[in-house]
């Protein structure tokens, strides 16, 4: 089954384009009116005789010919990641508006226009404490360790604080990382203790605060984290693990956004192949992408996330091929 997305100023023009490009056997999957005109998603069964001969094109990861319209390739790639329909449609529309012949560039442009990207910067002029928050198992403690390692390598003075004093092994895990980096680890069980530790820090200290994993649907748990965040001037950074149910990711990120979260750090991307949940989570909470982790190794650290990097994750080689020739059939108005 081959999918095509067609956009035209009017329904008559869209239907004419449909007949010219896909023929009378095409099936309309959906149609809607957008601010850019009429959008049709149509499908047609592919037969072997219709495919280009070997040597003219290559096949992408999903088994589709790489001479397809770039927007169709973007559509197929995003479909494989299980995005919510509304977000999928917004990205397809945005990809079309980019006007690029390369599907990877079209997707990167759509991501840049849909999401914000604000990587974490280790800069001595930025001294606001960073408090990592998220659900249990999201990877906050390892995230703190990776940020600390990056800061140490950059010559920053680092102060590590944990408020995760109840979970079994919570302090021990971060303490082990701290000792490897020859950093002291301080603990705070109350808001007052946390305030005192922050006030005692040197002006140029890079302060990282680990917190216990909390249930975003438990008002008491969220109130405790919110109290910690509000007791001092910190930036709460949401940590989410890649993968998982898309709707759960959306609902949980929305709840954590109430803490004043502005950015998200995505972990465990080495263990997933479908990224719909991380996109949906960032969209639902209206937060910017910061960094991502592809490995549990602290020394390998974190990587800043940008539109092109995210596009490559969503449309990996060899599916993200550059079109070597313009598509004469399927030219858009």
Residue pairs with C-beta under 8 A, 6 or more apart in sequence:
1 43
1 44
1 45
1 46
2 43
2 44
2 45
2 46
2 64
2 68
2 72
3 29
3 41
3 42
3 43
3 72
3 75
3 76
3 79
4 18
4 21
4 22
4 26
4 41
4 42
4 43
4 44
4 69
4 72
4 330
5 39
5 40
5 41
5 69
5 71
5 72
5 75
5 92
5 96
6 14
6 17
6 18
6 21
6 39
6 40
6 41
6 42
7 14
7 34
7 36
7 37
7 38
7 39
7 40
7 93
7 96
7 332
7 333
8 14
8 16
8 17
8 37
8 38
8 333
9 37
9 38
9 333
10 37
10 38
11 31
11 38
13 37
13 38
13 333
14 31
14 37
14 38
14 39
14 40
15 40
18 26
18 28
18 40
18 42
19 26
20 329
21 329
21 330
22 42
22 44
23 44
25 44
25 45
26 42
26 43
26 44
27 42
27 43
27 44
28 40
28 41
28 42
29 41
29 42
29 43
30 40
30 41
31 38
31 39
31 40
31 41
32 38
32 39
32 89
33 39
34 93
36 93
36 96
36 97
39 89
39 93
41 75
51 65
52 65
52 67
56 67
57 65
57 66
57 67
58 66
58 318
58 321
59 65
59 66
60 66
60 73
60 76
60 318
60 319
60 320
60 321
61 316
61 318
61 319
62 76
62 77
62 80
62 319
64 72
64 73
64 76
66 73
66 319
66 321
66 323
67 323
67 325
67 327
68 327
69 327
69 330
70 95
70 100
70 101
70 102
70 103
70 106
70 323
70 327
71 92
71 95
71 96
71 103
71 106
71 332
73 103
73 315
73 319
74 91
74 92
74 95
74 103
74 106
74 107
74 110
74 315
75 88
75 92
77 103
77 107
77 314
77 315
77 319
77 320
78 88
78 91
78 92
78 107
78 314
79 88
80 274
81 274
81 275
81 276
81 279
81 314
82 246
82 274
82 276
82 277
83 91
83 246
83 276
83 279
83 280
84 246
84 247
84 250
84 276
84 280
87 114
87 279
87 280
87 283
90 114
91 107
91 110
91 111
91 114
92 110
94 109
94 110
94 113
94 114
95 103
95 106
95 107
95 109
95 110
96 106
96 332
97 109
97 110
97 113
98 105
98 106
98 109
98 110
98 113
99 106
100 106
100 109
101 323
101 326
101 327
102 322
102 323
103 315
103 320
103 321
103 323
104 308
104 311
104 312
104 315
104 320
104 322
107 311
107 314
107 315
108 307
108 308
108 310
108 311
109 307
111 307
111 310
111 311
112 307
114 283
115 279
115 282
115 283
115 288
115 289
115 307
115 310
116 287
116 288
116 289
117 288
117 289
117 305
117 306
117 307
118 262
118 263
118 288
118 289
118 290
119 290
119 291
119 304
119 305
119 306
120 130
120 147
120 237
120 263
120 265
120 290
120 291
120 302
120 304
122 150
122 151
122 154
122 156
122 206
124 156
124 204
127 203
127 204
127 205
127 206
127 207
128 233
128 234
128 235
129 198
129 207
129 208
129 209
129 232
129 233
129 234
129 235
130 147
130 207
130 208
130 209
130 234
130 235
130 237
131 209
131 211
131 228
131 229
131 234
131 235
131 236
131 237
132 140
132 143
132 144
132 208
132 209
132 210
132 211
132 236
132 237
132 239
132 265
133 140
133 211
133 214
133 225
133 229
133 236
133 237
133 238
133 239
133 256
133 259
133 261
134 140
134 213
134 214
134 238
134 239
134 240
134 256
135 213
135 214
135 215
135 216
135 240
135 252
136 212
136 213
136 214
136 215
137 213
137 241
138 213
138 239
138 240
138 241
138 267
139 239
139 241
139 267
139 268
139 293
140 210
140 211
140 213
140 239
141 162
141 164
141 170
141 173
141 174
141 177
141 210
142 177
142 267
142 293
142 296
142 298
143 239
143 265
143 267
143 293
143 302
144 160
144 162
144 174
144 177
144 208
144 209
144 210
145 174
145 177
145 178
145 181
145 298
146 293
146 298
146 301
146 302
147 208
147 302
148 158
148 160
148 177
148 178
148 181
148 183
148 208
149 181
149 298
149 299
149 301
150 301
150 302
151 158
151 206
151 208
152 158
152 181
152 183
156 204
156 206
157 202
157 204
157 205
157 206
158 181
158 183
158 205
158 206
158 207
158 208
159 184
159 186
159 197
159 201
159 202
159 205
159 206
159 207
159 208
160 174
160 178
160 183
160 184
160 185
160 186
160 208
160 210
161 185
161 186
161 187
161 188
161 194
161 197
161 198
161 207
161 208
161 209
161 210
162 170
162 171
162 174
162 185
162 186
162 187
162 188
162 209
162 210
162 211
163 187
163 188
163 189
163 194
163 209
163 210
163 211
163 212
163 228
164 170
164 171
164 174
164 210
164 211
164 212
164 213
165 171
165 187
165 188
165 189
165 212
166 212
167 212
167 213
170 210
170 212
171 185
171 187
174 185
174 210
175 185
177 298
178 184
178 185
180 298
186 197
187 193
188 194
188 197
191 227
191 228
191 231
192 231
194 209
194 228
194 231
194 232
195 231
195 232
198 207
198 232
201 207
209 228
209 234
211 225
211 228
214 221
214 222
214 224
214 225
215 221
215 222
216 222
216 251
216 252
216 255
216 256
217 255
222 255
222 258
222 259
225 236
225 259
226 258
226 259
229 236
229 259
229 260
235 262
235 263
236 259
236 260
236 261
236 262
237 261
237 263
237 264
237 265
237 290
238 253
238 256
238 257
238 261
238 263
238 264
238 265
238 285
238 287
239 264
239 265
239 267
240 249
240 252
240 253
240 264
240 265
240 266
240 267
240 277
240 278
240 281
241 266
241 267
241 268
242 266
242 267
242 268
242 269
242 271
242 272
242 275
242 277
242 278
242 292
243 268
243 271
243 272
243 274
243 277
244 277
245 277
246 276
246 277
246 280
247 280
248 277
249 277
249 278
249 280
249 281
249 284
250 277
250 280
250 281
250 283
250 284
251 284
252 281
253 264
253 281
253 282
253 284
253 285
253 287
254 284
254 285
256 285
257 284
257 285
257 286
257 287
261 285
261 287
262 287
262 288
263 287
263 288
263 289
263 290
264 278
264 281
264 282
264 285
264 287
264 288
264 289
264 290
265 290
265 291
265 292
265 293
265 302
266 278
266 289
266 291
266 292
266 293
266 305
267 292
267 293
268 293
268 296
269 275
269 278
269 292
269 293
269 294
269 313
270 293
270 294
270 295
270 296
275 313
275 314
282 288
282 289
289 305
289 310
290 304
290 305
291 302
291 303
291 304
291 305
292 302
292 303
292 305
293 301
293 302
293 303
294 300
294 303
303 309
311 320
312 320
